[in-house]
Amino acid sequence: MGTIGQAYYIVVIHRNHIETWSANPVMIQPVTNYDFSTADHLAYGSNQKKWK
């Protein structure tokens, strides 16, 4: 968990070692939401594909 008021990259790691990072550091608030599914550029290097 991050410290409130600090910026961190959000990382999602799946059990089969697929890893996705946020494109930019995200400021941690008491409630922080980050939705990778709204646009490809939200993942580091725009390296995600939408599941059909």
mmJSON file of the N, C-alpha and C atoms, coordinates in Angstrom:
{"data_MODEL":{"atom_site":{
"group_PDB":["ATOM","ATOM","ATOM","ATOM","ATOM","ATOM","ATOM","ATOM","ATOM","ATOM","ATOM","ATOM","ATOM","ATOM","ATOM","ATOM","ATOM","ATOM","ATOM","ATOM","ATOM","ATOM","ATOM","ATOM","ATOM","ATOM","ATOM","ATOM","ATOM","ATOM","ATOM","ATOM","ATOM","ATOM","ATOM","ATOM","ATOM","ATOM","ATOM","ATOM","ATOM","ATOM","ATOM","ATOM","ATOM","ATOM","ATOM","ATOM","ATOM","ATOM","ATOM","ATOM","ATOM","ATOM","ATOM","ATOM","ATOM","ATOM","ATOM","ATOM","ATOM","ATOM","ATOM","ATOM","ATOM","ATOM","ATOM","ATOM","ATOM","ATOM","ATOM","ATOM","ATOM","ATOM","ATOM","ATOM","ATOM","ATOM","ATOM","ATOM","ATOM","ATOM","ATOM","ATOM","ATOM","ATOM","ATOM","ATOM","ATOM","ATOM","ATOM","ATOM","ATOM","ATOM","ATOM","ATOM","ATOM","ATOM","ATOM","ATOM","ATOM","ATOM","ATOM","ATOM","ATOM","ATOM","ATOM","ATOM","ATOM","ATOM","ATOM","ATOM","ATOM","ATOM","ATOM","ATOM","ATOM","ATOM","ATOM","ATOM","ATOM","ATOM","ATOM","ATOM","ATOM","ATOM","ATOM","ATOM","ATOM","ATOM","ATOM","ATOM","ATOM","ATOM","ATOM","ATOM","ATOM","ATOM","ATOM","ATOM","ATOM","ATOM","ATOM","ATOM","ATOM","ATOM","ATOM","ATOM","ATOM","ATOM","ATOM","ATOM","ATOM","ATOM","ATOM","ATOM"],
"id":[1,2,3,4,5,6,7,8,9,10,11,12,13,14,15,16,17,18,19,20,21,22,23,24,25,26,27,28,29,30,31,32,33,34,35,36,37,38,39,40,41,42,43,44,45,46,47,48,49,50,51,52,53,54,55,56,57,58,59,60,61,62,63,64,65,66,67,68,69,70,71,72,73,74,75,76,77,78,79,80,81,82,83,84,85,86,87,88,89,90,91,92,93,94,95,96,97,98,99,100,101,102,103,104,105,106,107,108,109,110,111,112,113,114,115,116,117,118,119,120,121,122,123,124,125,126,127,128,129,130,131,132,133,134,135,136,137,138,139,140,141,142,143,144,145,146,147,148,149,150,151,152,153,154,155,156],
"type_symbol":["N","C","C","N","C","C","N","C","C","N","C","C","N","C","C","N","C","C","N","C","C","N","C","C","N","C","C","N","C","C","N","C","C","N","C","C","N","C","C","N","C","C","N","C","C","N","C","C","N","C","C","N","C","C","N","C","C","N","C","C","N","C","C","N","C","C","N","C","C","N","C","C","N","C","C","N","C","C","N","C","C","N","C","C","N","C","C","N","C","C","N","C","C","N","C","C","N","C","C","N","C","C","N","C","C","N","C","C","N","C","C","N","C","C","N","C","C","N","C","C","N","C","C","N","C","C","N","C","C","N","C","C","N","C","C","N","C","C","N","C","C","N","C","C","N","C","C","N","C","C","N","C","C","N","C","C"],
"label_atom_id":["N","CA","C","N","CA","C","N","CA","C","N","CA","C","N","CA","C","N","CA","C","N","CA","C","N","CA","C","N","CA","C","N","CA","C","N","CA","C","N","CA","C","N","CA","C","N","CA","C","N","CA","C","N","CA","C","N","CA","C","N","CA","C","N","CA","C","N","CA","C","N","CA","C","N","CA","C","N","CA","C","N","CA","C","N","CA","C","N","CA","C","N","CA","C","N","CA","C","N","CA","C","N","CA","C","N","CA","C","N","CA","C","N","CA","C","N","CA","C","N","CA","C","N","CA","C","N","CA","C","N","CA","C","N","CA","C","N","CA","C","N","CA","C","N","CA","C","N","CA","C","N","CA","C","N","CA","C","N","CA","C","N","CA","C","N","CA","C","N","CA","C","N","CA","C","N","CA","C","N","CA","C"],
"label_alt_id":[null,null,null,null,null,null,null,null,null,null,null,null,null,null,null,null,null,null,null,null,null,null,null,null,null,null,null,null,null,null,null,null,null,null,null,null,null,null,null,null,null,null,null,null,null,null,null,null,null,null,null,null,null,null,null,null,null,null,null,null,null,null,null,null,null,null,null,null,null,null,null,null,null,null,null,null,null,null,null,null,null,null,null,null,null,null,null,null,null,null,null,null,null,null,null,null,null,null,null,null,null,null,null,null,null,null,null,null,null,null,null,null,null,null,null,null,null,null,null,null,null,null,null,null,null,null,null,null,null,null,null,null,null,null,null,null,null,null,null,null,null,null,null,null,null,null,null,null,null,null,null,null,null,null,null,null],
"label_comp_id":["MET","MET","MET","GLY","GLY","GLY","THR","THR","THR","ILE","ILE","ILE","GLY","GLY","GLY","GLN","GLN","GLN","ALA","ALA","ALA","TYR","TYR","TYR","TYR","TYR","TYR","ILE","ILE","ILE","VAL","VAL","VAL","VAL","VAL","VAL","ILE","ILE","ILE","HIS","HIS","HIS","ARG","ARG","ARG","ASN","ASN","ASN","HIS","HIS","HIS","ILE","ILE","ILE","GLU","GLU","GLU","THR","THR","THR","TRP","TRP","TRP","SER","SER","SER","ALA","ALA","ALA","ASN","ASN","ASN","PRO","PRO","PRO","VAL","VAL","VAL","MET","MET","MET","ILE","ILE","ILE","GLN","GLN","GLN","PRO","PRO","PRO","VAL","VAL","VAL","THR","THR","THR","ASN","ASN","ASN","TYR","TYR","TYR","ASP","ASP","ASP","PHE","PHE","PHE","SER","SER","SER","THR","THR","THR","ALA","ALA","ALA","ASP","ASP","ASP","HIS","HIS","HIS","LEU","LEU","LEU","ALA","ALA","ALA","TYR","TYR","TYR","GLY","GLY","GLY","SER","SER","SER","ASN","ASN","ASN","GLN","GLN","GLN","LYS","LYS","LYS","LYS","LYS","LYS","TRP","TRP","TRP","LYS","LYS","LYS"],
"label_asym_id":["A","A","A","A","A","A","A","A","A","A","A","A","A","A","A","A","A","A","A","A","A","A","A","A","A","A","A","A","A","A","A","A","A","A","A","A","A","A","A","A","A","A","A","A","A","A","A","A","A","A","A","A","A","A","A","A","A","A","A","A","A","A","A","A","A","A","A","A","A","A","A","A","A","A","A","A","A","A","A","A","A","A","A","A","A","A","A","A","A","A","A","A","A","A","A","A","A","A","A","A","A","A","A","A","A","A","A","A","A","A","A","A","A","A","A","A","A","A","A","A","A","A","A","A","A","A","A","A","A","A","A","A","A","A","A","A","A","A","A","A","A","A","A","A","A","A","A","A","A","A","A","A","A","A","A","A"],
"label_entity_id":["1","1","1","1","1","1","1","1","1","1","1","1","1","1","1","1","1","1","1","1","1","1","1","1","1","1","1","1","1","1","1","1","1","1","1","1","1","1","1","1","1","1","1","1","1","1","1","1","1","1","1","1","1","1","1","1","1","1","1","1","1","1","1","1","1","1","1","1","1","1","1","1","1","1","1","1","1","1","1","1","1","1","1","1","1","1","1","1","1","1","1","1","1","1","1","1","1","1","1","1","1","1","1","1","1","1","1","1","1","1","1","1","1","1","1","1","1","1","1","1","1","1","1","1","1","1","1","1","1","1","1","1","1","1","1","1","1","1","1","1","1","1","1","1","1","1","1","1","1","1","1","1","1","1","1","1"],
"label_seq_id":[1,1,1,2,2,2,3,3,3,4,4,4,5,5,5,6,6,6,7,7,7,8,8,8,9,9,9,10,10,10,11,11,11,12,12,12,13,13,13,14,14,14,15,15,15,16,16,16,17,17,17,18,18,18,19,19,19,20,20,20,21,21,21,22,22,22,23,23,23,24,24,24,25,25,25,26,26,26,27,27,27,28,28,28,29,29,29,30,30,30,31,31,31,32,32,32,33,33,33,34,34,34,35,35,35,36,36,36,37,37,37,38,38,38,39,39,39,40,40,40,41,41,41,42,42,42,43,43,43,44,44,44,45,45,45,46,46,46,47,47,47,48,48,48,49,49,49,50,50,50,51,51,51,52,52,52],
"pdbx_PDB_ins_code":[null,null,null,null,null,null,null,null,null,null,null,null,null,null,null,null,null,null,null,null,null,null,null,null,null,null,null,null,null,null,null,null,null,null,null,null,null,null,null,null,null,null,null,null,null,null,null,null,null,null,null,null,null,null,null,null,null,null,null,null,null,null,null,null,null,null,null,null,null,null,null,null,null,null,null,null,null,null,null,null,null,null,null,null,null,null,null,null,null,null,null,null,null,null,null,null,null,null,null,null,null,null,null,null,null,null,null,null,null,null,null,null,null,null,null,null,null,null,null,null,null,null,null,null,null,null,null,null,null,null,null,null,null,null,null,null,null,null,null,null,null,null,null,null,null,null,null,null,null,null,null,null,null,null,null,null],
"Cartn_x":[0.822,0.0,0.872,0.448,1.202,0.846,1.587,1.354,0.478,-0.556,-1.455,-0.643,-0.902,-0.203,1.055,1.423,2.584,2.109,2.95,2.607,3.366,2.656,3.223,2.707,3.466,2.961,2.07,0.958,0.076,0.46,0.658,1.071,0.056,-0.381,-1.266,-0.492,-0.374,0.356,-0.606,-0.728,-1.589,-0.778,-1.426,-0.725,0.108,-0.2,0.613,1.705,2.025,3.132,2.88,1.623,1.312,1.288,2.018,2.161,1.818,1.048,0.694,0.948,1.613,1.911,1.099,0.774,0.148,1.166,0.687,1.574,2.326,1.703,2.29,2.056,2.853,2.589,1.204,0.548,-0.796,-0.716,-1.298,-1.324,-2.261,-1.77,-2.56,-3.413,-4.709,-5.688,-6.328,-7.15,-7.822,-8.587,-9.176,-9.797,-9.205,-8.468,-7.817,-8.345,-8.835,-9.315,-8.488,-8.191,-7.475,-8.046,-8.587,-9.263,-8.444,-7.761,-6.962,-7.829,-9.091,-9.93,-10.488,-10.325,-10.941,-10.134,-8.804,-7.974,-6.643,-6.11,-4.843,-3.671,-3.7,-2.57,-2.436,-3.375,-3.275,-2.302,-1.919,-0.917,0.44,1.488,2.843,3.169,3.607,3.962,2.756,1.547,0.316,0.324,0.803,1.025,-0.095,-1.321,-2.426,-3.373,-4.072,-5.069,-6.407,-7.464,-8.8,-9.278,-9.867,-10.425,-11.8,-12.075,-13.374,-14.321],
"Cartn_y":[-1.17,0.0,1.241,2.241,3.48,4.437,5.497,6.535,7.621,8.06,9.093,10.343,10.919,12.12,11.837,10.59,10.206,9.622,9.677,9.133,7.825,6.816,5.495,4.96,4.077,3.332,2.22,1.977,0.877,-0.315,-1.464,-2.669,-3.766,-4.434,-5.586,-6.78,-7.821,-9.028,-10.206,-10.905,-12.083,-13.325,-14.368,-15.582,-16.225,-15.959,-16.529,-15.552,-14.593,-13.655,-12.554,-12.353,-11.188,-9.982,-8.949,-7.794,-6.519,-5.649,-4.365,-3.258,-2.195,-1.033,0.151,1.067,2.316,3.118,3.891,4.654,5.746,6.296,7.38,7.101,7.717,7.566,8.125,7.498,7.888,8.402,9.575,10.151,9.32,8.843,8.016,8.918,8.676,9.39,8.376,8.818,7.854,6.779,7.166,6.201,6.496,5.532,5.711,4.669,5.114,4.221,4.462,3.382,3.488,2.413,2.816,1.893,1.736,0.607,0.337,0.129,-0.189,-0.592,0.561,1.799,2.904,3.358,3.101,3.492,2.751,2.429,1.706,2.502,3.829,4.642,4.715,4.149,4.149,3.091,2.144,1.142,1.591,1.294,1.686,1.187,2.066,1.709,1.372,1.689,1.345,-0.122,-0.988,-2.394,-3.324,-2.866,-3.768,-3.898,-5.012,-5.284,-5.464,-5.007,-5.202,-6.61,-7.238,-8.571,-8.45,-9.264,-9.205,-10.206],
"Cartn_z":[0.0,0.0,0.0,-0.708,-0.775,0.352,0.422,1.41,0.787,1.514,1.001,0.687,-0.487,-0.931,-1.732,-1.882,-2.684,-4.014,-5.036,-6.351,-6.568,-7.045,-7.291,-8.621,-9.244,-10.388,-9.851,-10.512,-10.142,-11.002,-10.38,-11.083,-10.816,-11.88,-11.775,-12.3,-11.469,-11.868,-11.803,-12.919,-12.992,-12.658,-12.235,-11.808,-12.916,-14.182,-15.253,-15.705,-14.848,-15.018,-16.039,-16.42,-17.239,-16.3,-16.655,-15.775,-16.532,-15.922,-16.519,-15.504,-15.946,-15.109,-15.606,-14.701,-15.115,-15.93,-16.866,-17.748,-16.986,-15.971,-15.175,-13.698,-12.838,-11.399,-11.058,-10.096,-9.681,-8.245,-8.002,-6.66,-5.791,-4.666,-3.765,-2.864,-2.88,-2.063,-1.115,-0.149,0.734,-0.053,-1.183,-2.107,-3.475,-4.024,-5.318,-6.292,-7.445,-8.5,-9.75,-10.46,-11.734,-12.645,-13.773,-14.683,-15.955,-16.082,-17.271,-18.513,-18.331,-19.466,-20.287,-19.848,-20.582,-21.797,-21.809,-22.947,-22.913,-24.088,-24.179,-23.613,-23.739,-23.291,-21.769,-21.021,-19.561,-19.041,-19.901,-19.537,-20.066,-19.328,-19.71,-21.111,-21.967,-23.335,-24.206,-23.742,-24.46,-24.872,-23.984,-24.34,-23.917,-23.984,-23.64,-24.811,-24.837,-25.864,-25.165,-25.791,-25.218,-25.53,-24.534,-24.674,-25.303,-26.313,-26.993,-26.411],
"occupancy":[1.0,1.0,1.0,1.0,1.0,1.0,1.0,1.0,1.0,1.0,1.0,1.0,1.0,1.0,1.0,1.0,1.0,1.0,1.0,1.0,1.0,1.0,1.0,1.0,1.0,1.0,1.0,1.0,1.0,1.0,1.0,1.0,1.0,1.0,1.0,1.0,1.0,1.0,1.0,1.0,1.0,1.0,1.0,1.0,1.0,1.0,1.0,1.0,1.0,1.0,1.0,1.0,1.0,1.0,1.0,1.0,1.0,1.0,1.0,1.0,1.0,1.0,1.0,1.0,1.0,1.0,1.0,1.0,1.0,1.0,1.0,1.0,1.0,1.0,1.0,1.0,1.0,1.0,1.0,1.0,1.0,1.0,1.0,1.0,1.0,1.0,1.0,1.0,1.0,1.0,1.0,1.0,1.0,1.0,1.0,1.0,1.0,1.0,1.0,1.0,1.0,1.0,1.0,1.0,1.0,1.0,1.0,1.0,1.0,1.0,1.0,1.0,1.0,1.0,1.0,1.0,1.0,1.0,1.0,1.0,1.0,1.0,1.0,1.0,1.0,1.0,1.0,1.0,1.0,1.0,1.0,1.0,1.0,1.0,1.0,1.0,1.0,1.0,1.0,1.0,1.0,1.0,1.0,1.0,1.0,1.0,1.0,1.0,1.0,1.0,1.0,1.0,1.0,1.0,1.0,1.0],
"B_iso_or_equiv":[0.0,0.0,0.0,0.0,0.0,0.0,0.0,0.0,0.0,0.0,0.0,0.0,0.0,0.0,0.0,0.0,0.0,0.0,0.0,0.0,0.0,0.0,0.0,0.0,0.0,0.0,0.0,0.0,0.0,0.0,0.0,0.0,0.0,0.0,0.0,0.0,0.0,0.0,0.0,0.0,0.0,0.0,0.0,0.0,0.0,0.0,0.0,0.0,0.0,0.0,0.0,0.0,0.0,0.0,0.0,0.0,0.0,0.0,0.0,0.0,0.0,0.0,0.0,0.0,0.0,0.0,0.0,0.0,0.0,0.0,0.0,0.0,0.0,0.0,0.0,0.0,0.0,0.0,0.0,0.0,0.0,0.0,0.0,0.0,0.0,0.0,0.0,0.0,0.0,0.0,0.0,0.0,0.0,0.0,0.0,0.0,0.0,0.0,0.0,0.0,0.0,0.0,0.0,0.0,0.0,0.0,0.0,0.0,0.0,0.0,0.0,0.0,0.0,0.0,0.0,0.0,0.0,0.0,0.0,0.0,0.0,0.0,0.0,0.0,0.0,0.0,0.0,0.0,0.0,0.0,0.0,0.0,0.0,0.0,0.0,0.0,0.0,0.0,0.0,0.0,0.0,0.0,0.0,0.0,0.0,0.0,0.0,0.0,0.0,0.0,0.0,0.0,0.0,0.0,0.0,0.0],
"pdbx_formal_charge":[null,null,null,null,null,null,null,null,null,null,null,null,null,null,null,null,null,null,null,null,null,null,null,null,null,null,null,null,null,null,null,null,null,null,null,null,null,null,null,null,null,null,null,null,null,null,null,null,null,null,null,null,null,null,null,null,null,null,null,null,null,null,null,null,null,null,null,null,null,null,null,null,null,null,null,null,null,null,null,null,null,null,null,null,null,null,null,null,null,null,null,null,null,null,null,null,null,null,null,null,null,null,null,null,null,null,null,null,null,null,null,null,null,null,null,null,null,null,null,null,null,null,null,null,null,null,null,null,null,null,null,null,null,null,null,null,null,null,null,null,null,null,null,null,null,null,null,null,null,null,null,null,null,null,null,null],
"auth_seq_id":[1,1,1,2,2,2,3,3,3,4,4,4,5,5,5,6,6,6,7,7,7,8,8,8,9,9,9,10,10,10,11,11,11,12,12,12,13,13,13,14,14,14,15,15,15,16,16,16,17,17,17,18,18,18,19,19,19,20,20,20,21,21,21,22,22,22,23,23,23,24,24,24,25,25,25,26,26,26,27,27,27,28,28,28,29,29,29,30,30,30,31,31,31,32,32,32,33,33,33,34,34,34,35,35,35,36,36,36,37,37,37,38,38,38,39,39,39,40,40,40,41,41,41,42,42,42,43,43,43,44,44,44,45,45,45,46,46,46,47,47,47,48,48,48,49,49,49,50,50,50,51,51,51,52,52,52],
"auth_comp_id":["MET","MET","MET","GLY","GLY","GLY","THR","THR","THR","ILE","ILE","ILE","GLY","GLY","GLY","GLN","GLN","GLN","ALA","ALA","ALA","TYR","TYR","TYR","TYR","TYR","TYR","ILE","ILE","ILE","VAL","VAL","VAL","VAL","VAL","VAL","ILE","ILE","ILE","HIS","HIS","HIS","ARG","ARG","ARG","ASN","ASN","ASN","HIS","HIS","HIS","ILE","ILE","ILE","GLU","GLU","GLU","THR","THR","THR","TRP","TRP","TRP","SER","SER","SER","ALA","ALA","ALA","ASN","ASN","ASN","PRO","PRO","PRO","VAL","VAL","VAL","MET","MET","MET","ILE","ILE","ILE","GLN","GLN","GLN","PRO","PRO","PRO","VAL","VAL","VAL","THR","THR","THR","ASN","ASN","ASN","TYR","TYR","TYR","ASP","ASP","ASP","PHE","PHE","PHE","SER","SER","SER","THR","THR","THR","ALA","ALA","ALA","ASP","ASP","ASP","HIS","HIS","HIS","LEU","LEU","LEU","ALA","ALA","ALA","TYR","TYR","TYR","GLY","GLY","GLY","SER","SER","SER","ASN","ASN","ASN","GLN","GLN","GLN","LYS","LYS","LYS","LYS","LYS","LYS","TRP","TRP","TRP","LYS","LYS","LYS"],
"auth_asym_id":["A","A","A","A","A","A","A","A","A","A","A","A","A","A","A","A","A","A","A","A","A","A","A","A","A","A","A","A","A","A","A","A","A","A","A","A","A","A","A","A","A","A","A","A","A","A","A","A","A","A","A","A","A","A","A","A","A","A","A","A","A","A","A","A","A","A","A","A","A","A","A","A","A","A","A","A","A","A","A","A","A","A","A","A","A","A","A","A","A","A","A","A","A","A","A","A","A","A","A","A","A","A","A","A","A","A","A","A","A","A","A","A","A","A","A","A","A","A","A","A","A","A","A","A","A","A","A","A","A","A","A","A","A","A","A","A","A","A","A","A","A","A","A","A","A","A","A","A","A","A","A","A","A","A","A","A"],
"auth_atom_id":["N","CA","C","N","CA","C","N","CA","C","N","CA","C","N","CA","C","N","CA","C","N","CA","C","N","CA","C","N","CA","C","N","CA","C","N","CA","C","N","CA","C","N","CA","C","N","CA","C","N","CA","C","N","CA","C","N","CA","C","N","CA","C","N","CA","C","N","CA","C","N","CA","C","N","CA","C","N","CA","C","N","CA","C","N","CA","C","N","CA","C","N","CA","C","N","CA","C","N","CA","C","N","CA","C","N","CA","C","N","CA","C","N","CA","C","N","CA","C","N","CA","C","N","CA","C","N","CA","C","N","CA","C","N","CA","C","N","CA","C","N","CA","C","N","CA","C","N","CA","C","N","CA","C","N","CA","C","N","CA","C","N","CA","C","N","CA","C","N","CA","C","N","CA","C","N","CA","C","N","CA","C"],
"pdbx_PDB_model_num":[1,1,1,1,1,1,1,1,1,1,1,1,1,1,1,1,1,1,1,1,1,1,1,1,1,1,1,1,1,1,1,1,1,1,1,1,1,1,1,1,1,1,1,1,1,1,1,1,1,1,1,1,1,1,1,1,1,1,1,1,1,1,1,1,1,1,1,1,1,1,1,1,1,1,1,1,1,1,1,1,1,1,1,1,1,1,1,1,1,1,1,1,1,1,1,1,1,1,1,1,1,1,1,1,1,1,1,1,1,1,1,1,1,1,1,1,1,1,1,1,1,1,1,1,1,1,1,1,1,1,1,1,1,1,1,1,1,1,1,1,1,1,1,1,1,1,1,1,1,1,1,1,1,1,1,1]
}}}
